[in-house]
């Protein structure tokens, strides 16, 4: 160009085209379906998890014994910030997917294997549904992010 050999970056600078100089702005789209699933899973931990016994009242998943409900409740609390950060970092998306899957599986196991002489209430069903929604939302966000960065 004008008697000089220039690379692509220098040509853009020489021409003064800001679209060629500045990298395009990347929009981070928050996976709202994953965040909604995490919140739904957390709402499920607030409700009763059994029809009788220690888990039959508000915050039924939060019993002093280590049960499937306790595992689901703890992973759900960690799931909410992980899904919120899933828009910005790949490691957060992977962590959120793992936490959502653990919450869904733990809630399903609490339904299938409730404590002795007890039956599951509506709490584990809501948490399991929220965990599945959050898992699918995070996986969809990961697929969207991979598709976006393939051309770069």
Residue frames as a rotation matrix with the C-alpha (Angstrom) as fourth column:
UNK 1
0.586 0.810 0.000 0.00
0.810 -0.586 0.000 0.00
0.000 0.000 -1.000 0.00
UNK 2
0.983 -0.184 0.022 1.50
-0.180 -0.977 -0.117 3.32
0.043 0.112 -0.993 -1.10
UNK 3
0.354 -0.906 -0.231 4.80
-0.502 0.024 -0.865 1.62
0.790 0.422 -0.446 -1.75
UNK 4
-0.498 -0.499 0.709 4.93
-0.865 0.232 -0.445 -0.29
0.058 -0.835 -0.547 1.55
UNK 5
-0.357 0.350 -0.866 4.18
0.026 0.931 0.365 -3.86
0.934 0.108 -0.342 2.53
UNK 6
-0.550 0.275 0.788 1.66
-0.819 -0.363 -0.445 -3.89
0.164 -0.890 0.425 5.37
UNK 7
-0.938 0.294 -0.185 -0.19
0.328 0.925 -0.191 -6.58
0.115 -0.239 -0.964 7.28
UNK 8
-0.177 0.972 0.154 -3.96
0.679 0.008 0.734 -6.61
0.712 0.234 -0.661 7.84
UNK 9
0.328 0.288 -0.900 -3.78
0.911 -0.348 0.221 -4.70
-0.249 -0.892 -0.377 11.13
UNK 10
-0.514 -0.625 -0.588 -1.56
0.418 -0.781 0.464 -1.97
-0.749 -0.007 0.663 9.71
UNK 11
-0.807 0.299 0.508 -3.71
0.453 -0.237 0.859 -1.61
0.378 0.924 0.056 6.59
UNK 12
0.235 0.952 -0.199 -6.75
0.864 -0.110 0.492 -0.97
0.446 -0.287 -0.848 8.75
UNK 13
0.199 -0.251 -0.947 -4.80
0.716 -0.623 0.315 1.60
-0.669 -0.741 0.056 10.73
UNK 14
-0.814 -0.581 -0.008 -3.53
0.383 -0.547 0.744 3.26
-0.436 0.603 0.668 7.56
UNK 15
-0.580 0.672 0.460 -7.01
0.517 -0.132 0.845 3.47
0.629 0.729 -0.271 6.06
UNK 16
-0.931 0.182 0.317 -8.46
-0.350 -0.699 -0.624 4.79
0.108 -0.691 0.715 9.29
UNK 17
-0.088 0.929 -0.360 -11.41
-0.394 0.300 0.869 2.40
0.915 0.218 0.339 9.27
UNK 18
-0.403 -0.097 0.910 -12.43
-0.914 -0.007 -0.406 1.89
0.046 -0.995 -0.086 12.93
UNK 19
0.702 0.698 0.143 -14.46
-0.698 0.714 -0.054 -1.21
-0.140 -0.062 0.988 12.02
UNK 20
0.662 -0.531 -0.530 -11.24
-0.006 0.703 -0.711 -2.86
0.750 0.474 0.462 10.89
UNK 21
-0.335 -0.857 0.391 -9.13
-0.415 -0.239 -0.878 -1.66
0.846 -0.457 -0.276 13.82
UNK 22
-0.430 0.229 0.873 -11.35
-0.897 -0.001 -0.442 -2.35
-0.100 -0.973 0.206 16.81
UNK 23
-0.980 0.150 -0.131 -12.47
0.134 0.984 0.120 -5.87
0.147 0.100 -0.984 17.55
UNK 24
-0.254 0.956 0.150 -16.22
-0.174 -0.197 0.965 -6.31
0.951 0.219 0.217 17.34
UNK 25
-0.460 0.173 0.871 -18.06
-0.885 -0.173 -0.432 -6.02
0.076 -0.970 0.233 20.62
UNK 26
-0.726 0.224 -0.650 -19.04
0.115 0.972 0.206 -9.38
0.678 0.075 -0.731 21.96
UNK 27
-0.051 0.805 0.591 -22.43
-0.839 -0.356 0.413 -9.55
0.542 -0.475 0.693 23.54
UNK 28
-0.973 -0.186 -0.137 -22.71
-0.074 0.812 -0.579 -11.83
0.219 -0.553 -0.804 26.52
UNK 29
-0.091 0.996 -0.018 -26.19
-0.614 -0.041 0.788 -13.23
0.784 0.083 0.615 26.63
UNK 30
-0.647 -0.087 0.757 -27.16
-0.738 0.319 -0.594 -14.48
-0.190 -0.944 -0.271 30.06
UNK 31
-0.769 0.387 -0.508 -28.78
0.052 0.831 0.553 -17.94
0.637 0.399 -0.660 30.00
UNK 32
-0.522 0.606 0.600 -32.06
-0.825 -0.537 -0.177 -16.79
0.215 -0.588 0.780 31.53
UNK 33
0.477 0.708 -0.521 -33.64
-0.527 0.704 0.476 -20.22
0.704 0.047 0.709 31.22
UNK 34
-0.101 -0.604 -0.790 -30.81
0.456 0.678 -0.577 -21.69
0.884 -0.418 0.207 33.30
UNK 35
-0.912 -0.194 0.360 -31.15
-0.177 -0.606 -0.775 -18.92
0.369 -0.771 0.518 35.90
UNK 36
-0.071 0.970 0.230 -34.92
-0.926 -0.150 0.345 -19.48
0.369 -0.189 0.910 36.04
UNK 37
0.438 0.180 -0.880 -34.36
-0.066 0.983 0.169 -23.22
0.896 -0.016 0.443 36.48
UNK 38
-0.581 -0.724 -0.371 -31.93
0.392 0.150 -0.907 -22.58
0.713 -0.673 0.197 39.33
UNK 39
-0.761 0.377 0.528 -34.40
-0.615 -0.678 -0.402 -20.28
0.207 -0.631 0.748 41.07
UNK 40
0.310 0.904 -0.294 -37.18
-0.747 0.423 0.513 -22.85
0.589 0.060 0.806 40.58
UNK 41
0.097 -0.368 -0.925 -34.94
0.318 0.892 -0.321 -25.53
0.943 -0.263 0.203 42.10
UNK 42
-0.892 -0.444 0.091 -34.25
0.090 -0.371 -0.924 -23.25
0.444 -0.816 0.371 45.07
UNK 43
-0.295 0.874 0.385 -37.98
-0.900 -0.390 0.196 -22.65
0.322 -0.289 0.902 45.54
UNK 44
0.403 0.439 -0.803 -38.42
-0.258 0.896 0.361 -26.41
0.878 0.061 0.474 45.72
UNK 45
-0.436 -0.640 -0.632 -36.00
0.467 0.440 -0.767 -26.62
0.769 -0.630 0.107 48.63
UNK 46
-0.816 0.207 0.540 -38.11
-0.499 -0.723 -0.477 -24.12
0.292 -0.659 0.694 50.56
UNK 47
0.170 0.983 -0.071 -41.18
-0.846 0.183 0.501 -26.38
0.506 -0.026 0.862 50.42
UNK 48
0.326 0.015 0.945 -41.85
-0.710 0.664 0.235 -29.65
-0.624 -0.748 0.227 52.24
UNK 49
-0.410 -0.566 -0.715 -39.97
-0.885 0.436 0.162 -32.70
0.220 0.699 -0.680 50.97
UNK 50
-0.899 0.210 -0.384 -41.88
0.249 0.967 -0.055 -35.38
0.359 -0.145 -0.922 52.82
UNK 51
-0.047 0.972 0.230 -45.48
-0.088 -0.234 0.968 -35.72
0.995 0.025 0.096 53.93
UNK 52
0.965 0.255 -0.062 -44.52
0.035 0.110 0.993 -36.69
0.260 -0.961 0.097 57.48
UNK 53
0.462 -0.828 -0.319 -41.40
0.886 0.415 0.206 -36.52
-0.038 -0.378 0.925 59.62
UNK 54
-0.080 -0.643 -0.762 -38.55
0.598 -0.642 0.479 -34.01
-0.797 -0.418 0.436 59.63
UNK 55
-0.914 -0.388 0.115 -38.99
0.309 -0.486 0.817 -32.80
-0.261 0.783 0.565 56.06
UNK 56
-0.244 0.925 0.292 -42.73
0.960 0.188 0.208 -32.09
0.138 0.331 -0.933 56.21
UNK 57
0.519 0.410 -0.750 -42.45
0.573 -0.818 -0.050 -28.37
-0.634 -0.404 -0.660 56.95
UNK 58
0.981 -0.188 -0.057 -41.03
-0.180 -0.742 -0.646 -25.26
0.079 0.644 -0.761 55.32
UNK 59
0.132 -0.983 -0.130 -37.39
-0.969 -0.100 -0.228 -25.70
0.211 0.156 -0.965 54.26
UNK 60
0.826 0.345 0.446 -38.02
-0.457 0.873 0.170 -29.44
-0.330 -0.344 0.879 54.27
UNK 61
0.764 -0.602 -0.233 -34.86
0.133 0.501 -0.855 -30.16
0.632 0.622 0.463 52.29
UNK 62
-0.105 -0.836 0.539 -32.72
-0.462 -0.439 -0.771 -28.60
0.880 -0.331 -0.340 55.00
UNK 63
0.925 0.371 -0.086 -32.77
-0.130 0.521 0.843 -31.39
0.358 -0.769 0.530 57.57
UNK 64
0.477 -0.791 0.384 -29.86
-0.821 -0.245 0.516 -31.99
-0.314 -0.561 -0.766 59.99
UNK 65
0.264 -0.373 0.890 -29.23
0.133 0.928 0.349 -35.48
-0.955 0.026 0.294 58.61
UNK 66
-0.588 -0.469 -0.659 -27.39
-0.629 -0.247 0.737 -35.91
-0.508 0.848 -0.150 55.32
UNK 67
0.097 0.696 0.712 -30.06
0.344 0.648 -0.680 -37.03
-0.934 0.311 -0.176 52.87
UNK 68
-0.348 -0.129 0.929 -30.65
0.937 -0.019 0.348 -36.65
-0.028 0.991 0.128 49.16
UNK 69
0.696 0.679 0.235 -32.67
0.673 -0.730 0.116 -33.57
0.250 0.077 -0.965 50.03
UNK 70
0.647 -0.530 -0.547 -29.69
0.165 -0.603 0.780 -31.98
-0.744 -0.596 -0.303 51.77
UNK 71
-0.408 -0.816 0.410 -27.43
0.582 0.114 0.805 -32.65
-0.704 0.567 0.428 48.79
UNK 72
-0.036 0.488 0.872 -30.01
0.956 -0.237 0.172 -31.16
0.291 0.840 -0.458 46.43
UNK 73
0.875 0.428 -0.225 -30.43
0.481 -0.817 0.317 -28.09
-0.049 -0.386 -0.921 48.64
UNK 74
0.291 -0.852 -0.434 -26.71
0.196 -0.391 0.899 -27.38
-0.936 -0.347 0.053 48.95
UNK 75
-0.567 -0.514 0.643 -26.06
0.705 0.100 0.702 -27.80
-0.425 0.852 0.306 45.22
UNK 76
0.307 0.759 0.574 -29.04
0.911 -0.409 0.053 -25.58
0.274 0.506 -0.817 44.44
UNK 77
0.809 -0.071 -0.583 -27.62
0.261 -0.846 0.465 -22.75
-0.526 -0.528 -0.666 46.56
UNK 78
-0.232 -0.963 -0.136 -24.33
0.121 -0.167 0.979 -23.01
-0.965 0.211 0.155 44.63
UNK 79
-0.277 0.183 0.943 -26.21
0.918 0.341 0.204 -23.34
-0.285 0.922 -0.262 41.34
UNK 80
0.735 0.669 -0.112 -27.77
0.611 -0.724 -0.319 -19.86
-0.294 0.166 -0.941 41.39
UNK 81
0.482 -0.587 -0.651 -24.50
-0.398 -0.808 0.434 -17.86
-0.781 0.050 -0.623 41.20
UNK 82
-0.494 -0.690 0.529 -22.99
0.164 0.524 0.836 -20.42
-0.854 0.500 -0.146 38.82
UNK 83
0.039 0.569 0.822 -25.83
0.971 0.171 -0.165 -19.97
-0.234 0.804 -0.546 36.32
UNK 84
0.869 0.244 -0.431 -25.59
0.205 -0.969 -0.135 -16.20
-0.451 0.029 -0.892 36.70
UNK 85
0.144 -0.917 -0.371 -21.86
-0.517 -0.390 0.762 -16.32
-0.844 0.082 -0.531 35.84
UNK 86
0.067 -0.094 0.993 -22.41
0.528 0.848 0.045 -18.81
-0.847 0.521 0.106 33.01
UNK 87
0.933 0.319 0.169 -22.67
0.314 -0.486 -0.816 -15.95
-0.178 0.814 -0.554 30.53
UNK 88
0.763 -0.638 -0.105 -19.10
-0.643 -0.765 -0.033 -14.84
-0.060 0.092 -0.994 31.11
UNK 89
-0.274 -0.948 0.158 -16.91
-0.941 0.299 0.158 -17.91
-0.197 -0.106 -0.975 31.59
UNK 90
0.029 0.208 -0.978 -16.76
-0.592 0.792 0.151 -21.41
0.805 0.574 0.147 30.17
UNK 91
-0.829 -0.381 -0.410 -15.71
0.087 0.636 -0.767 -22.86
0.553 -0.671 -0.494 33.53
UNK 92
-0.745 0.632 0.212 -18.83
-0.508 -0.332 -0.795 -21.34
-0.432 -0.700 0.568 35.13
UNK 93
0.093 0.787 -0.610 -21.00
-0.972 0.205 0.116 -22.98
0.216 0.582 0.784 32.44
UNK 94
-0.235 -0.242 -0.941 -19.44
-0.195 0.960 -0.199 -26.36
0.952 0.137 -0.273 33.11
UNK 95
-0.992 -0.118 -0.046 -19.78
0.031 0.127 -0.991 -25.93
0.122 -0.985 -0.123 36.88
UNK 96
-0.454 0.890 0.035 -23.40
-0.816 -0.400 -0.418 -24.82
-0.358 -0.218 0.908 36.50
UNK 97
0.098 0.476 -0.874 -24.21
-0.764 0.599 0.240 -27.82
0.638 0.644 0.422 34.30
UNK 98
-0.572 -0.379 -0.728 -22.67
0.116 0.841 -0.529 -30.20
0.812 -0.387 -0.437 36.83
UNK 99
-0.971 0.217 0.096 -24.43
-0.148 -0.238 -0.960 -28.56
-0.186 -0.947 0.264 39.81
UNK 100
-0.221 0.946 -0.237 -27.78
-0.971 -0.236 -0.038 -28.53
-0.092 0.221 0.971 38.01
UNK 101
-0.011 0.167 -0.986 -27.45
-0.459 0.875 0.153 -32.19
0.888 0.454 0.067 37.10
UNK 102
-0.836 -0.334 -0.435 -26.51
0.221 0.522 -0.824 -33.12
0.502 -0.785 -0.363 40.69
UNK 103
-0.782 0.602 0.163 -29.49
-0.518 -0.482 -0.706 -31.15
-0.346 -0.637 0.689 42.06
UNK 104
0.029 0.829 -0.559 -31.88
-0.965 0.168 0.199 -32.84
0.259 0.534 0.805 39.62
UNK 105
-0.174 -0.158 -0.972 -30.53
-0.142 0.981 -0.134 -36.32
0.974 0.115 -0.193 40.32
UNK 106
-0.972 -0.200 -0.126 -30.50
0.099 0.141 -0.985 -35.82
0.214 -0.970 -0.118 44.11
UNK 107
-0.504 0.858 0.098 -34.09
-0.802 -0.422 -0.422 -34.58
-0.321 -0.291 0.901 44.00
UNK 108
0.152 0.533 -0.833 -35.11
-0.770 0.592 0.238 -37.56
0.620 0.605 0.500 41.85
UNK 109
-0.508 -0.402 -0.762 -33.41
0.128 0.839 -0.528 -39.92
0.852 -0.366 -0.375 44.30
UNK 110
-0.950 0.235 0.205 -35.26
-0.270 -0.291 -0.918 -38.21
-0.156 -0.928 0.339 47.18
UNK 111
-0.048 0.968 -0.245 -38.51
-0.999 -0.045 0.018 -38.98
0.007 0.246 0.969 45.35
UNK 112
0.208 0.084 -0.975 -37.60
-0.443 0.896 -0.017 -42.60
0.872 0.435 0.224 44.61
UNK 113
-0.143 -0.367 -0.919 -35.92
0.644 0.671 -0.368 -43.29
0.752 -0.644 0.141 47.97
UNK 114
0.298 0.267 0.916 -37.61
-0.439 -0.814 0.380 -41.15
0.848 -0.515 -0.125 50.64
UNK 115
-0.651 -0.504 0.567 -36.69
-0.719 0.172 -0.673 -41.66
0.242 -0.846 -0.475 54.30
UNK 116
-0.888 0.279 -0.366 -38.17
0.307 0.951 -0.020 -44.81
0.342 -0.130 -0.931 55.90
UNK 117
-0.329 0.887 -0.325 -41.95
0.914 0.213 -0.347 -44.77
-0.238 -0.411 -0.880 56.39
UNK 118
-0.145 0.258 -0.955 -42.31
-0.008 -0.966 -0.259 -41.45
-0.989 -0.030 0.142 54.55
UNK 119
0.275 0.265 0.924 -43.53
0.922 0.200 -0.332 -40.36
-0.273 0.943 -0.189 51.12
UNK 120
-0.765 -0.630 0.134 -42.21
0.636 -0.704 0.316 -37.53
-0.105 0.327 0.939 48.96
UNK 121
0.204 0.780 -0.592 -44.10
0.476 -0.607 -0.637 -34.23
-0.856 -0.152 -0.495 48.88
UNK 122
0.901 0.256 0.350 -44.04
0.424 -0.354 -0.834 -31.54
-0.090 0.900 -0.427 46.16
UNK 123
0.671 -0.669 -0.319 -40.63
-0.437 -0.705 0.559 -30.01
-0.599 -0.235 -0.766 47.03
UNK 124
-0.269 -0.854 0.446 -38.39
0.006 0.462 0.887 -32.60
-0.963 0.241 -0.119 45.37
UNK 125
0.229 0.416 0.880 -40.55
0.885 0.288 -0.366 -32.56
-0.406 0.863 -0.302 42.24
UNK 126
0.988 0.138 -0.072 -40.11
0.107 -0.937 -0.333 -28.80
-0.113 0.321 -0.940 41.86
UNK 127
0.345 -0.934 -0.096 -36.36
-0.540 -0.281 0.793 -29.03
-0.768 -0.222 -0.601 42.55
UNK 128
-0.206 -0.391 0.897 -35.95
0.450 0.776 0.442 -31.87
-0.869 0.495 0.016 40.04
UNK 129
0.598 0.491 0.633 -37.82
0.789 -0.222 -0.574 -29.90
-0.142 0.842 -0.520 37.38
UNK 130
0.931 -0.280 -0.232 -35.74
-0.268 -0.960 0.084 -26.78
-0.247 -0.016 -0.969 38.10
UNK 131
0.067 -0.959 0.277 -32.53
-0.271 0.250 0.930 -28.79
-0.960 -0.137 -0.243 37.94
UNK 132
-0.026 -0.005 1.000 -33.47
0.809 0.587 0.024 -30.24
-0.587 0.810 -0.012 34.56
UNK 133
0.877 0.386 0.285 -34.43
0.480 -0.719 -0.502 -26.80
0.011 0.578 -0.816 33.21
UNK 134
0.700 -0.680 -0.219 -31.16
-0.488 -0.679 0.547 -25.31
-0.521 -0.276 -0.808 34.48
UNK 135
-0.105 -0.755 0.648 -29.12
0.160 0.630 0.760 -28.16
-0.982 0.183 0.054 32.99
UNK 136
0.224 0.266 0.938 -30.74
0.937 0.206 -0.282 -27.77
-0.268 0.942 -0.203 29.58
UNK 137
0.985 0.170 -0.025 -30.37
0.161 -0.964 -0.212 -23.98
-0.060 0.205 -0.977 29.72
UNK 138
0.392 -0.913 -0.109 -26.66
-0.463 -0.298 0.835 -24.15
-0.795 -0.277 -0.540 30.52
UNK 139
-0.211 -0.449 0.869 -26.05
0.501 0.713 0.490 -26.75
-0.839 0.539 0.075 27.81
UNK 140
0.594 0.481 0.644 -27.89
0.802 -0.291 -0.522 -24.55
-0.063 0.827 -0.559 25.31
UNK 141
0.918 -0.316 -0.241 -25.75
-0.274 -0.942 0.195 -21.57
-0.288 -0.113 -0.951 26.34
UNK 142
0.016 -0.951 0.308 -22.59
-0.165 0.302 0.939 -23.65
-0.986 -0.066 -0.152 25.92
UNK 143
-0.014 0.039 0.999 -23.68
0.860 0.511 -0.009 -24.75
-0.511 0.859 -0.041 22.45
UNK 144
0.897 0.381 0.223 -24.52
0.441 -0.788 -0.429 -21.15
0.013 0.483 -0.876 21.50
UNK 145
0.659 -0.714 -0.238 -21.11
-0.443 -0.624 0.644 -19.97
-0.608 -0.319 -0.727 22.75
UNK 146
-0.174 -0.733 0.658 -19.26
0.247 0.614 0.749 -22.66
-0.953 0.293 0.074 20.82
UNK 147
0.308 0.377 0.874 -21.15
0.929 0.080 -0.362 -21.80
-0.207 0.923 -0.325 17.66
UNK 148
0.988 0.103 -0.118 -20.35
0.091 -0.991 -0.099 -18.10
-0.127 0.087 -0.988 18.13
UNK 149
0.437 -0.894 -0.100 -16.60
-0.584 -0.367 0.724 -18.62
-0.684 -0.258 -0.682 18.59
UNK 150
0.380 -0.307 0.872 -16.06
0.512 0.856 0.078 -21.20
-0.770 0.417 0.482 15.85
UNK 151
0.780 -0.016 0.626 -15.66
0.594 -0.297 -0.748 -18.62
0.198 0.955 -0.222 13.11
UNK 152
0.892 -0.452 0.028 -13.03
-0.433 -0.833 0.345 -16.61
-0.133 -0.320 -0.938 15.03
